[in-house]
């Protein structure tokens, strides 16, 4: 009351309250509170200010509220509404950060969160091409700003690798999963079962691209990790050893004509002009079916990234 109904500090507090309410799964109340904060920020934005930095900061705070409302709608599984708010947030951010206009490391990071959130929406909509496009853009920003072990960047990589596989862009997916494994080994000194799971996704891409020698080497690394964690008769270790034998066989098997045609189509990435699907998404031989167990069918846990004024939730 002392500050006044439309004081910007009231908006700051309401944004934080809206975030808390979302975490408490009180989604309707969260949206109401955030919309009230949005109105306050819009009034502030309409006021004339001679200070350019003040104008920019007001616009960025508007973008954050749009992003946070989108996050609440995402949690409600109202994807169209979530996409609409993420797009409006990104429109403001792209205008602010248009080349030569304004630079801010935290601002770029907040924009990467919005871009990533849009990618998550398209993941849930199974629009793999757009999911790849936005997640790849978000990752480029994050990798230019954050250190390689940042949980934000690693999480985006997991989503991007999954999107590439679903889009049947196995070469791009293989590169993402390979980088993930290298980061975990080099920087985090982690060589555990979680790394092995990422390696399985890498193997799947290698097999789809007929890189049997690389797949064999990766499977061997998986076997070593599993031997440290599983009993000898554990079915997961047994299955890995079976696939090692399959990969070894494929390395030395002379491909027939039909398989050579399949390889050519797959490796060149020819797509159906009607639906943009890869014309041939699997090799003909049985070994491809065996390795389908390694296909990343389960989506990574999709959590959109909130942005606050006082507390960073990104």
N, C-alpha and C positions, 0 to 999 in steps of 0.2 A: 504494500500500500504506500509506503514512504517513497519508493522508487517511482511509482506510477505504472499503470497497466501496460504501457508500450515501451518501457525502458528496456534497452538491449540486454541488461543484466538479467532481467526476468526471462528473456528468451534463452539465455545460457542455462539457467536453472531448469527450465522446462525441457530443454533438449536432454539434459542428464536424467530427468525424471522419466521422460519417454523411453530412454534406453533401459532404465531399471524396470519399468513396467513391461517392456518386451521380454526381458529375461525372466520375469515372473509369469510370462505367457498371458498377460492381460492385454491382448492385442488391440481390442477396440479402444480401451482407455489410452493406450500408448499412441495410437493414431490420432486421437482427439487432442492429446497434449502436444504432440509434434506439429499438428496443423495449426494450433494456436501459436506456437513458437514461430512457425513459418509466416503467419500473418504479421507478427511483430517485426520480423526481419524484413518483410516486404515494405512495411511502413518506413523502416529505417532506410531502406534502399532508395525510396522515393524522395527522401530529404536531400537537398543539395549539399554537397561537400566539396570544398576546394582542394582537399587533400586526396591525392590519387591513391595512396596506400590505404586510406580509410575506405574509399570506394571499393577497392579490390577485396579487402578483408570482409566487407559486408557481403559482396557477391559470393565469396568462398564459403561463408557461413550459411548463406542461402542454399548453396549446392550441397553442403553437408546435411542439412535438414531434409532436402529432397532425397538424398541417398539413404538416410536413416528411415524415412517413411517407406522407401522401397524395400528395405530390409525387413520391416514389420510385415508388409504384404507378402514378401517371400516366405516368411515363417508361417503365414496363414495359407500358403499354397495358392495364393492369388497371383499367378505369374504375370498376367497381362498388366495388372496394376503395378506390380513391382517393376516390370520392364519400363513402363511409362515414367515412373519417378526416377529410375536410374538414368534413363535417357535425358530427362530434363536436367538432372544434376550434371551429367557429362557435358551437355550443351553449354552450361554456364562455365564449367571448368575449361573446356576447350577454348572458349572465347577469351577467358582471362589469360590462359597460357599460350595464346597464339604467338608464334615465333616473333621475338623482338619486343613483346609487350611487357611481360612480367616473369620473374623467376623466383621460385620458392621451393626449397627441398621438401618441406612438409606438405606443401600444396601439391607438388607432383605426386607424392606418395599417396595422398588422399585421392587424387584422380586415378591412380593405378587401382585403388580399392574399388572405385566406381566401375572402372572398365572390367575388372575381375568379376564384380557382382553381375554385370550384364552377361559375361561369359557363363556364370553359374546359372542364370535364368535360361540361357539357350541350352545348357546341358540338361536341365530339367525338362525342357521342351523337346529334347532329342533333335535339335537343330545343330548337328555336329559341325557344319561348315562355319556358321557364325560363332559357335562356341570356340572353335580353334582360333578364329580371327581375333576375338576380344581377349581371350586368355593369353595369346601370344603377345599382343600389344601390352597387356598388363605386366607380363613377365619381363619384357624388355625394359620397362620403366623401373621395375623393382631391382633388376640386376644391375642397373646403372647407379642406383642409389644405395642399396643395402649390401651387406656382406653376403658371401655365398651360402652361409649357414642360416640365414634368416628363415624363420619358420613360415613367414608370409610367402617368400619366394619359393620355398620347397613345396608348400601347399599348392601354390599356383602351378608348379611343374607337374605335380601328381594329377591335377585336373586336366592340364593340357595334354599329358601323355595319354590319359584315358580318352579324351576327345579325339585325338589323332587316330587312335586305334578304332574307335567307333566309326570314324570317317573313312577308315581303310587307308589312311596315309601312314603306312607302316614304317617308311623310311624316317619320317619326321618323328613318329612315336619312338622309334628305336633310339634316335639321337637324344630325346628328352630322358628316357629311362636310363640310358648309358651315363648321361651327365648326373642324374640323381644318384646312381650307384657310386660314381667317382667322388662326388661331394661327400657322401656319407663315409666313404673309406678314407679320403684324404684329410678332410677338415674335422669330421666328428669322431674319427677313429672308431667307427661302428661297423662291425662285421657280424651282425646278428640275424635273427630270423626275419626281422622287418626288412633288412637289406635283401635277404633271400627272396622275399615276396616281390620286391621291385625287380630283382633279377629274373624272376619267372615272367614278368611282363616283358622284359627285354628279350628273353628267349622266344616268346611268342612272336614278337616282331621279326626276330632274326630268322625264324623258321618260315614265316610268311614271305620273307624276301629270299628264301633259299640259301641263307648264310649258315650252312650246317656246321662249318668248322668253328665259327664264332659261337654258335649255339652250344656246341659240344664244350667249348672252354667255359662258357657261362654256367652250364649245367654242372660242370666239375666243381666250380666255385660254390654252387648251391649245395652240392653233395658234401663238401668239406664243412660248411656251416651246419648242415643238418646232422652230420656225424657227431658234432660237438654238443648237440642239443637233444637228439632223439636216440632211442634204442635201435639196435640193428634190425629188429623186425617191425619197426614202425612203418605203417603203410605209406607215409609220405616219403620216407627215405627210399623205400623199395620202389616206389613209382619213379622217383628221380633217376634211380639206377636203370630202370627199364627204358626211360627216355634217353639216357646216355647211350644205351646200346642202339636205339633207333637212330639217333643222330649220327653215331659212328657208321651205321649201315648206309645212311643217306649220303655221307661224305664220299663214299667209294662206289656208290651205285651209278651206273651209266643211265642217264635219263632217256626215256623213250621219246618219240616224236610228239605225242600229245602233251607230255610234261614239259618239253622244251618250248612248245607254243604257249603253255600256261605261264612258264617263267617269263617269257618275252612280254606277254600282256601285263603281268603283275609288275615286273620291274620297271616297265615304262609308264605305269600308272594310267593306262587308257580307261576312260570313264564313259558311262552310258550318257549320250547327249540328252536323253529325256528326263532322267532323275539324278544324274551326276554320280551314281554309284560306280564303284570300281567294277569293270566288266568281269574280272576274274578275281575273287577275293580269297581263294584258297588253292593250294596245290592239289593235284588229283590223287596222289597216293595216300594210303591209310595213315601214314605218320602224321599228316597234318591234323587228322581227327584226334590222334593220341595227344598232341600238344595243345589241343583246344582247352584242356584243363588249366592251362596257364594264361588263357585269354582273360584280360581284366574286365570281367562282366559286372562286378560290383562297383558301383560308382564310388569314388572317394567321398568321404563325408562332406557334403556341401554345406558350408556355412558362409553366409555373406558377411561382409566386413562393415561394421558400424564405424562412424566417425563422430567424436565428441569435441566440445570446445575446451574442456579442462582435462579430460581423461581420454587417452588414446585407446581405442578399442580395435584399431586396425592391426 
